[in-house]
Amino acid sequence: MARVPGRRPLWLTVPLHAVLLVVVVLDARAAVFWGRVGGSLGTPVALAAGGIALLAVLLLAVDLRRQVLPGADPRDDDPAG
């Protein structure tokens, strides 16, 4: 069975997405914690943790879209077949 170029096999994609979800959860918890700490240290760390969590969610969404959605097959664009 031929794989579509640019897509990872499912056995590799699922663990990578699971790790990224763990990173999102931990960073969100860190952002909440440091936001409650506040002060001159807590606020910048909370903003950084929130930014990292947001970036991880965006990476997960883009990769999930690329891995799951059909129509990402570059062979469909080739008229020669």
C-alpha positions, 0 to 999 in steps of 0.5 A: 500500500503506497502512502501519500507523500508528506503524510506520516503513518498513523502509528507515529502521528497519534503519539506525536499528537498525544504528546502535543496535547500533554504540552498544551494542558501543562502549559495552560495549567502553568499559565493559570498558576503563574497568572494567580501568582502575579507580580513582576515574575508571574505575569510575564511567565503566564503570558509566555506559557499561554503563548506556548500553549496557543502555538502548540494548539495551532501546530496541532490543528495545522498538522491534524488538518494536513494528516486527516483531510482528504484532498491533500494528495498532490497526485490529484493536481497532476493531469498526466496521472 
